[in-house]
Amino acid sequence: MGCYALIILDTHAFVWLITGDSKIGQQSVKIAENALNYGVLAVSAIKFWELAMLCNRNRIKLHATVDSIRLETMNGGIREIPLDGEITVRAVNLQDFHADPADRFIVATAQHFAATLITADEKILAWQGELQRHDATK
């Protein structure tokens, strides 16, 4: 990774980026493209679980199966960060954070790696805890 900081995409930012959705801001696109060029663009493995759950509940429609999107993602240079014991315990210990487990895992992952999280989640953006974040709509 060198001296470039890791950039992690939240679920909706990831979907907006790979589908070319105009909801993702131009600054976020530039940050993601630069991170991809330097090999420091990533998603938490929990995001693929979350995508699969959203698809199964018909809350989102994707251009392909989650399995194939995951493979496209990895082959395209976006890194997958697995959950480990340290991240999962950190997720439990987030102070004054909402209960959504997937959000807890992604925030704990970003904290663990001192990464910047690109998200449009208002609860995450408003949270007062220690986290480097960027509003995905900008």
Secondary structure, 3 states (H helix, E strand, C coil): CCCCCCEEECHHHHHHHHHCCCCCCHHHHHHHHHHHHCCCEEEECHHHHHHHHHHHCCCCCCCCCHHHHHHHHHHCCCEEECCCHHHHHHHHCCCCCCCCHHHHHHHHHHHHCCCEEEECCHHHHHCCCCCEEEECCC
